[in-house]
Amino acid sequence: MKTILFSRKRKDSSEPIMVTEMFHLGLDEFHINKYEFAKKDLLKFLDLIPEEYHNRIVLHTMHGQVVKHKLKGVHLYRKYRDRKLTNVIRLQWLRLRYPDIQFSCSSGKLANLYEDSNYITEIILNPVFDSISKHRKAYQSAFSETGLKHALLNTRFTVIAFGGITYDKIDKIKELGFHGIALKGGIWKTKDPVGEFKKIKAKLDE
């Protein structure tokens, strides 16, 4: 199963070091979603991660840097079937011009898993379980097990489980039929993020 890690919200000089260690351990994708970053902050952050792992990095902002630095892909937060013609043209041009770039998006609705897209290939569905990082009611899971299983069996997308993912949830995620997991609070809110990732990755690989 695919393993994705979202960057932590606050600035932390040890984060690139820990992420590099997790890449060594088999992390498939690292999503940088630091909205407070200026361009210079992003470039400095990228410089602290070995270039050999740049093809596993996905950006949530400053998407133009994906091509320039040969990163893995672009992640979109707004509803991916955006009807604005300029957005559709821009994304489809990127897809045609750079076919190896991965386009992913976030969704909180199972209905999106049944839709179609000319550029999105991966959907991060959230929150599958109650969020660890966010405690507001909006970040509590509202999916039924039956609905999840049906959608995962009938979607054309790669679907990643996000929200409340911890070691003890891995067996249930496998049972439901997800293609992978995205981690955030279940890693960054622990005393030993690298050790926790190693434990979760081993469980996934069983």
C-alpha positions in Angstrom: 0.0 0.0 0.0 1.1 3.5 -0.7 2.3 5.7 2.1 2.0 9.5 2.1 3.1 11.9 4.7 1.8 15.5 5.0 4.2 18.1 6.3 3.7 19.5 9.8 2.0 22.8 10.1 4.7 24.7 12.1 8.2 25.3 11.0 10.7 22.8 12.4 14.3 22.6 11.4 14.4 18.9 12.2 11.5 18.1 9.8 13.6 17.7 6.6 16.0 15.4 8.5 13.1 13.2 9.7 11.5 13.1 6.3 14.7 12.0 4.7 14.9 9.2 7.3 11.4 8.2 6.4 12.2 8.2 2.7 15.0 5.7 3.6 12.4 3.6 5.3 10.1 3.5 2.3 7.9 6.7 2.3 6.3 6.9 -1.1 5.2 10.6 -1.1 5.8 13.7 1.0 3.2 16.4 0.6 4.4 20.0 1.4 1.4 22.0 2.4 2.9 24.9 4.3 0.7 27.8 3.2 2.7 30.3 5.1 5.9 29.5 3.1 7.2 32.2 0.7 9.0 30.9 -2.4 12.4 31.3 -0.7 11.2 29.2 2.3 10.0 26.4 0.0 13.3 26.4 -1.9 15.3 26.3 1.3 13.2 23.5 2.6 13.7 21.5 -0.7 17.4 22.0 -0.5 17.5 20.3 2.9 16.1 17.1 1.4 18.4 15.0 -0.8 17.7 15.5 -4.5 17.4 11.8 -5.0 14.0 12.0 -3.1 12.6 15.1 -4.9 10.7 12.8 -7.3 8.6 11.7 -4.3 7.6 15.3 -3.3 4.2 16.8 -4.0 3.4 20.5 -3.7 0.1 22.0 -2.4 1.1 25.5 -3.3 3.5 27.2 -5.8 2.8 24.4 -8.3 5.1 25.9 -10.9 8.1 24.7 -8.8 7.0 21.1 -9.6 8.3 21.3 -13.1 11.3 23.4 -12.3 12.6 21.1 -9.6 11.4 17.8 -11.1 9.1 17.0 -8.2 6.4 14.3 -8.3 3.2 16.2 -8.5 0.6 18.8 -7.8 -2.1 18.6 -5.1 -5.4 20.5 -5.3 -7.6 21.4 -2.4 -10.5 23.1 -4.2 -13.1 20.8 -5.8 -11.1 19.2 -8.6 -13.9 19.5 -11.2 -13.5 23.2 -11.2 -15.7 24.7 -14.0 -13.6 27.8 -14.5 -12.3 27.4 -18.0 -8.9 29.0 -17.2 -8.2 26.4 -14.5 -9.3 23.5 -16.7 -7.1 24.7 -19.6 -4.1 25.3 -17.3 -4.3 21.8 -15.7 -4.9 20.0 -18.9 -2.0 21.8 -20.5 0.3 20.8 -17.7 -1.0 17.2 -18.0 -0.3 17.1 -21.7 3.0 18.9 -21.5 4.3 16.9 -18.5 2.6 13.5 -18.6 4.7 12.2 -15.7 3.4 14.8 -13.2 0.9 13.3 -10.7 -2.3 15.3 -10.1 -4.1 14.6 -6.9 -6.9 16.3 -4.9 -8.6 16.2 -1.5 -12.2 15.2 -1.1 -14.7 14.8 1.7 -17.4 13.3 -0.4 -17.8 9.7 -1.7 -19.7 11.1 -4.7 -16.4 12.5 -6.1 -15.1 9.0 -6.3 -17.7 8.2 -9.0 -16.9 11.2 -11.1 -14.5 11.6 -14.0 -11.5 13.8 -14.6 -9.1 14.4 -17.4 -6.2 15.1 -15.1 -6.8 13.9 -11.5 -5.6 10.3 -10.9 -5.5 10.2 -7.1 -8.0 11.3 -4.5 -7.2 11.7 -0.8 -10.4 11.0 1.0 -10.9 12.6 4.4 -11.6 12.2 7.2 -11.9 8.4 7.1 -11.5 8.4 10.9 -11.9 11.3 13.3 -9.0 13.7 12.7 -6.1 13.7 15.2 -4.8 17.1 14.1 -8.1 18.9 14.0 -10.8 18.5 16.7 -13.7 20.5 15.2 -16.9 18.6 14.3 -16.2 19.1 10.6 -13.2 16.8 10.9 -15.1 13.9 12.4 -15.7 10.9 10.1 -19.2 10.6 8.6 -18.6 7.7 6.2 -20.3 4.4 6.5 -18.4 1.2 6.0 -20.8 0.0 3.4 -20.6 3.3 1.4 -16.8 3.2 1.5 -16.5 -0.3 0.3 -18.9 0.2 -2.6 -17.2 3.4 -3.7 -13.7 1.9 -3.5 -14.8 -1.0 -5.6 -16.3 1.2 -8.3 -14.0 4.1 -8.6 -11.4 4.7 -11.3 -9.2 6.7 -9.0 -6.4 5.7 -6.7 -8.0 6.4 -3.3 -5.9 7.2 -0.2 -7.3 7.2 3.3 -6.6 10.3 5.4 -7.7 11.5 8.8 -7.2 9.8 12.1 -4.8 7.2 10.6 -2.8 5.4 13.4 -1.2 2.0 13.7 -4.3 0.3 15.1 -6.4 1.4 12.1 -4.2 -0.3 9.4 -6.1 -3.6 9.3 -9.4 -1.8 8.9 -8.0 0.3 6.1 -6.9 -2.8 4.3 -10.2 -4.5 4.8 -12.1 -1.5 3.3 -10.0 -1.6 0.2 -8.1 1.6 0.2 -5.0 1.9 -2.1 -2.9 3.6 0.6 -2.8 5.9 3.6 -1.9 9.6 4.2 -0.4 10.4 7.6 -0.1 13.6 9.6 -1.1 13.8 13.2 -0.5 10.1 13.7 3.2 10.8 13.0 3.9 14.4 14.0 2.0 14.3 17.3 4.1 11.3 18.6 7.3 11.5 20.6 9.2 9.6 17.9 7.8 10.4 14.4 10.4 8.3 12.6 9.9 5.3 14.9 6.2 5.6 14.6 6.4 5.7 10.8 8.6 2.6 10.8 6.1 0.7 12.9 3.2 1.7 10.6 5.1 0.9 7.4 5.9 -2.6 8.7 2.3 -3.1 9.5 1.3 -2.0 6.0 3.8 -4.4 4.4 2.5 -7.5 6.3 
